[in-house]
Amino acid sequence: MSGIDEKIEIRTEEAKQILQEIGMAKEQQNERSAWSLLALLNITPEKHWSDAECISIGITPIMEFIGKYYRSTPYKPNTRETIRRQTMHQFVEAGIAVENPDNPERPINSPDWRYQISAQALQLFRTYKSSQWKRQLKIFLSKNQSLTEEFVKHRGQSKLKLCLGNNTLKLTSGKHSQLTIDVIEKFRSYFAAESDILYLGDTGNKLLHYDRQMFESLEITLNPHGNFPDIILYDRKKKWLLLIEVVTSHGHVNSQRHKALSKIVKNSTVGLVFITAFPDKTTMKKYVGDITGKQKFGLQIFLNI
């Protein structure tokens, strides 16, 4: 083992040990989370924990940091959501990191979304391997619960509400969620008033609303980790399934997306209507040339709310 390989292994194992000692779940005591922590602190293999820095960093730069210093092969682009949902989300809840300290109201799907080590965690991690570690760890753990409660309270206040009968759904604040609400309240009421809402996802919760019983009756399998649209409506009278993509920055129904979405209803006999919803004409113009038109499996409708 070369000198640099040894340092990589040492820093990785130390980061895992830290995550274990601060009480992170086993799902976050792995290399992915260890490397993400090192990226958050800008600790390369040659640095020590006392060199930890407070930087602002996004998911893509985290992946680039890991690929450059710790992982022999770079992470694939589709790993981005795994790091965000299964590492950084838990870091925030545990008081290790904070989201967008410069702009807490930034939409979760914004390309400018950033993470930063919390002041309490930075103070703690800088003492790792020193005589101050145990004392600082005890202080951090005693404050951890209050930090988590404060985070949950803040995020709850930033939610957008959508009323579905007697049920109120809370969506993550942002343009994407507002457009989702517009689709349900405006498009659905005018063009598909008698349709049932089978599925509605949120940037923070993919299964925000899911009518499992109706999906089973239509012989449709919805894989929570697979490809599916933002909204699914079902018109019982016409026996149409409306697959709606809400687009503010990406995710329009092109030929590749059309093929992927068609697979979720391969065992069903319902008709398909593919819809891409845009917040304005300017956004729509960016994707018009790449949006799938009328095809064998259904009809593409351009929606401008």
Secondary structure, 3 states (H helix, E strand, C coil): CCHHHHHHHHHHHHHHHHHHHCCCCHHHCCHHHHHHHHHHCCCCCCCCHHHCCCCEECHHHHHHHHHHHCCCCCCCHHHHHHHHHHHHHHHHHCCCEEECCCCCCCCCCCCCCCEEECHHHHHHHCCCCCCCHHHHHHHHHHHHHHHHHHHHHHHHHCCEEEEECCEEEEECCCHHHHHHHHHHHHHHHHHCCCCEEEEEEECCEEEEEECHHHHHHCCCCCCCCCCCCCEEEEECCCCEEEEEEECCCCCCCCHHHHHHHHHCCCCCCCEEEEEEEECCHHHHHHHHHHCCCCECCEEEEEEEC
